[in-house]
Amino acid sequence: MNNLRNRYLLVLDAVLLTAAPFLLFALRFEGLAWPEGHFESAREFAACGLLVQLAVYFSFGLYRRFWRFASVSELKLIFAAGVCAGVVNMIVGRYVVPGFIVPSPEVPFSVLFSYAMLSVAIIAIPRVFIRMQELTRRRRPRSSADRRVLVVGAGSAGHMIARELAMHPTLELSPIGFVDDDRDIHGLRIENIPVLGGLADIPHLVETQRIE
């Protein structure tokens, strides 16, 4: 997955987005016995929807991203592209397909809404998985030879320090926990590392957690 290129994501998106309307129509009518004209609606909507989706995704630059290092900004981009494509597809399904392409019924609103939701998932899940694979690859289990570290401060700087320690095994430092004077976050976990207490607890934690 780490070597998955945007061209392969494009093919995967195209296949799944083409199949999605047929699946949603089948769910809408609880099987394959659809009322007359709805198969034609599904077929034409699948074709138009695919063109709309890919045009929007290209315009938003989704196929010019290095997903191994994606961040929150890429997730926002996926959401924005999905919302934009969903709105356009609702117009296509309600007015373009029945009025200009074939004499067929309107695409059911439930299908249009579900397609908008499913489309976001279709484009998001593979890309999030690529990012998660990269994070997993860069992390490694703690070694008994690592020095046990307590991170002071559980804010953005402490979060960054803990993440860097976890992703750079050559440092041979394992973050055991955070300390922070904000009592509201005591007991919570950041980067899967617990906030163990406040700064006044450092002497006790050094002893009980064997902090080096």
C-alpha positions in Angstrom: 0.0 0.0 0.0 2.9 2.4 0.6 3.7 2.3 -3.1 0.2 2.8 -4.2 0.2 5.6 -6.8 -2.5 8.1 -7.7 -3.1 6.4 -11.0 -4.1 3.2 -9.2 -6.3 5.2 -6.8 -8.0 6.8 -9.9 -8.8 3.3 -11.3 -10.0 2.1 -7.8 -12.2 5.3 -7.5 -13.7 4.8 -11.0 -14.6 1.1 -10.4 -16.2 1.7 -6.9 -18.0 4.9 -7.9 -19.5 3.2 -11.0 -20.7 0.2 -8.9 -22.1 2.3 -6.0 -25.3 3.6 -7.7 -26.3 0.0 -8.6 -25.7 -1.2 -5.1 -27.7 1.7 -3.7 -30.6 1.1 -6.1 -30.6 -2.5 -5.0 -30.8 -1.5 -1.4 -33.5 1.1 -2.1 -35.7 -1.5 -3.7 -34.6 -4.3 -1.5 -33.3 -6.5 -4.3 -33.0 -6.6 -8.1 -36.7 -6.3 -8.9 -36.7 -2.6 -9.7 -39.7 -0.7 -11.0 -39.8 0.0 -14.7 -37.3 2.6 -15.9 -35.1 2.6 -12.7 -32.4 0.4 -14.2 -32.0 2.9 -17.0 -31.9 5.7 -14.4 -29.2 3.8 -12.4 -27.1 3.2 -15.5 -27.2 6.8 -16.7 -26.7 8.2 -13.2 -23.7 5.9 -12.7 -22.1 7.2 -16.0 -22.9 10.9 -15.2 -22.1 10.6 -11.6 -18.7 9.1 -12.4 -17.8 11.9 -14.7 -19.0 14.5 -12.2 -17.0 12.9 -9.4 -13.8 12.6 -11.3 -14.0 16.1 -12.7 -14.5 17.5 -9.2 -11.7 15.4 -7.7 -9.3 16.5 -10.4 -10.3 20.1 -9.9 -9.6 19.7 -6.2 -6.2 18.1 -6.8 -7.0 14.8 -5.2 -4.8 13.0 -7.7 -1.8 15.3 -7.1 -1.3 14.4 -3.5 1.4 12.2 -1.8 -1.0 10.3 0.5 1.7 8.6 2.6 2.2 12.0 4.3 -1.4 13.2 4.3 -2.6 15.3 7.2 -5.8 17.0 8.4 -5.7 19.4 5.4 -6.1 16.5 3.0 -9.0 15.1 5.0 -10.6 18.6 4.7 -10.0 18.5 1.0 -11.6 15.1 0.6 -14.7 16.3 2.6 -15.0 19.5 0.5 -14.6 17.6 -2.8 -17.2 15.1 -1.6 -19.7 17.7 -0.6 -19.3 19.6 -3.9 -19.6 16.4 -6.0 -22.6 15.4 -4.0 -24.5 18.6 -4.6 -23.8 18.4 -8.3 -24.9 14.8 -8.5 -28.1 15.6 -6.7 -28.9 18.1 -9.5 -27.9 15.5 -12.1 -30.0 12.8 -10.6 -33.1 14.9 -10.1 -33.1 16.9 -13.3 -30.5 15.9 -15.9 -31.0 12.1 -16.0 -34.8 12.2 -16.3 -35.1 15.3 -18.3 -32.3 15.3 -20.9 -30.7 11.9 -21.2 -33.4 9.2 -21.1 -37.1 9.2 -20.4 -36.7 7.6 -17.0 -37.8 8.4 -13.4 -35.9 10.7 -11.2 -33.2 9.1 -9.1 -34.7 8.5 -5.6 -33.5 11.1 -3.1 -32.4 8.4 -0.7 -30.1 7.1 -3.4 -28.7 10.5 -4.1 -28.0 11.2 -0.4 -26.5 7.8 0.2 -24.4 8.1 -2.9 -23.0 11.4 -1.6 -22.1 9.8 1.7 -20.7 6.6 0.2 -18.6 8.6 -2.3 -16.8 10.4 0.5 -16.1 7.0 2.1 -14.9 5.5 -1.2 -12.3 8.2 -1.7 -11.3 8.6 1.9 -10.8 5.1 3.1 -8.0 4.0 0.7 -6.1 7.2 1.3 -6.5 7.1 5.1 -5.3 3.5 5.0 -2.2 4.5 3.1 -1.4 7.1 5.7 -2.1 4.7 8.5 0.2 2.1 6.9 3.0 4.7 6.8 2.5 5.6 10.4 2.5 1.9 11.4 5.6 1.3 9.3 7.5 4.1 11.0 6.6 3.0 14.5 8.2 0.1 16.2 7.8 -1.7 19.5 9.6 -0.6 22.6 12.9 -2.3 23.2 14.2 -3.2 26.6 17.3 -1.3 25.7 15.4 2.0 25.3 15.6 4.6 27.9 12.2 5.4 29.6 11.2 9.0 29.1 8.6 11.3 30.7 7.4 14.1 28.5 6.7 17.4 30.3 3.7 19.2 28.8 0.9 17.5 26.9 0.2 20.4 24.5 1.2 20.6 20.8 4.9 20.7 21.6 4.7 17.7 23.9 2.6 15.9 21.3 5.2 16.6 18.6 8.0 15.4 20.8 6.3 12.1 21.7 5.5 11.5 18.0 9.1 12.1 17.0 10.4 9.8 19.7 8.0 7.0 18.6 9.0 7.4 14.9 12.8 7.5 15.3 14.1 4.3 16.8 17.7 5.4 16.6 17.1 7.8 19.5 16.5 4.7 21.7 14.0 6.7 23.8 10.5 5.4 24.7 7.9 7.9 26.0 6.2 6.3 28.9 3.8 9.2 29.8 3.0 12.9 29.9 2.8 15.2 32.8 0.7 18.4 32.5 -0.9 20.7 35.1 -4.2 20.7 33.2 -6.2 18.3 35.4 -8.9 17.9 32.7 -6.6 15.8 30.6 -5.2 13.6 33.4 -5.9 10.0 32.5 -6.4 10.7 28.8 -4.1 9.3 26.1 -2.1 11.2 23.5 -0.4 9.2 20.7 -1.6 6.2 22.8 0.6 7.5 25.7 -1.2 8.3 29.0 -1.2 11.7 30.8 0.0 10.4 34.2 -0.4 13.6 36.3 0.9 17.1 36.9 4.4 18.5 37.3 4.2 18.0 41.0 4.0 14.3 40.4 7.3 14.1 38.6 9.4 12.8 41.5 6.8 10.1 42.3 6.4 9.1 38.6 10.2 8.9 38.1 10.3 6.3 40.9 7.2 4.3 40.1 7.6 4.4 36.3 11.3 3.9 36.4 11.9 7.1 34.3 15.4 7.5 33.2 
